[in-house]
Amino acid sequence: MEARLPYDDYPVVFLPPYESPPAWVPPHERLYHPDYNNELTQFLPRTVVLKKPPGAQLGFNIRGGKASQLGIFISKVIPDSDAHRAGLQEGDQVLSVNDVDFQDIEHSKAVEILKTAREITMRVRYFPYNYQRQKERTVH
């Protein structure tokens, strides 16, 4: 006969708090409903080009990296900076910079590439779900 562990010996598992889903909107009412966003193009990858004079700041911060297994994300955009004017926003995932893949890169390597480049061509996509998960996993 198989021995079972006492109940108190099982590991404790903490589940994330439950979030209620948004209210369901019937398909025939979605087009003009104020609580339904039909615009999904905000989630498509886009290209952002920034020029950085020597000694200038980037105008944004990043967080994440290989350790988080979720990628590099824009964590802050300075208002009225070139990055802000170019359309970068908190929650954008950095897919590549100057043709270097950023989806599985160390945080320090990503910072080095961004700080040393004079012209930055970034491929980004708005991905707030993974950005929130990434914020919960990392400290930078």
N, C-alpha and C positions, 0 to 999 in steps of 0.2 A: 504494500500500500504506500502511496506517495505521501510524504510528510509535507505539510503546509506551513508556511511562515505565519507566526502570530500577526494579527492585524497591525499592531504597533510597529512591526519591523518593516512594513512596506514604505517606500520613499514617499515623501510629501510632494505633491505636484501643485504648483500655483498656476491657475489659468488666468488669462487676461480678463479684465472686466468686460461684461457683455455690453455691446453697443446695439441699440435698436436700429434696424434698417430704416432707410427713409420710407415715407409713405408711398404706397404704390399708386402710380398714376396710369389710368387706362391708356393704351396706345393711341386711341383716336383723340385724346385730350392733351397729349404731350407737346405737340408743336408749339402752342402758345401758353402753356402752363408755366406760371412763375417759379414753381418749385422743381422744374425739370430742365436740365441743361442738355440741349441737343448738340451742342458744339463740342465735338470730340477732338477737333484738330489741335486743341491746346496740348494734347498728349503725344502728338507726333514729333519725331526728331526734327530739330532745326539747327541751322548753322549760325553761330555768332562770331563776328570778327572784331577783335580789339587790338589797338595799337598802344604800346606802352613805352613812353619815353624813358631813357635811363633814369633810375632813381625814383620813378613814379610808382604809386600804389596800383594794385590791380582793380580795386573797387569792390572786391567780393572776398568772402572766406569760403573755405571748403572743409568738409568733415568726411570721415569714413576712410575706406581703403580696403585692402585685401583682408585685413583682420576681421572686418565686419561681415565679409562675404556678400555685401549688398552693393558695393561700388562707392564712388566718390560723388558727393552731393554739394550743391551750393547751399551754405548754411546762413549766409548773410550777404546782402547787397547794400552797399553804401548809397543812400539817396543822392540823386543828381550826379552820380559818377558815370563814367563812360560805360561801365558794365550795366548800370541801371538803364541808361538810354538805349543800350543795345538789346535790352529785353530780358536780361538774366533775372531770375527770381529765385527766392528761397524754395527749395524742393526740386530744383532742376538737377537731374542726374547728368554728370559729365561722362559722355560716352567715349570721346576722344579729344585730344588736343594736338594740333599740328600732325595729324595722322598717327599719333601714338595712342594705342588702345588704353583707355582708363577704366575698363570694366573689371580688371583684376590686377590693380597696381597698388603698391605700398603707398601709404599717405605721404611719407617723406619724399618719395620719388615724384609724386604728383606735384607737391609744393615746389620742388626743385625745378621741374619742367616749366611750371607757370611763372616762377620768379625770374628765370633766366631768359625766357623768350621775349623778344621785342614786339613781334606781331603774333597774335594768338588766334588761331582758327579753331573754335570749339564746336563740337557736335554735342548737343544737349537734348534732353527730353524732360518734360515735366512729369514727375513720378512721385506724387505726395505720399502714396501708401508706403512705398519702400523707404522714402526719406524718414517718415515717422518711425518705422521699425529700426532704421539705422541709428536714429537719435537715441533710441532706447538701449542700443547695444554698445555705443562707443562714448568716449569722453572727449574727443576732439572733433 
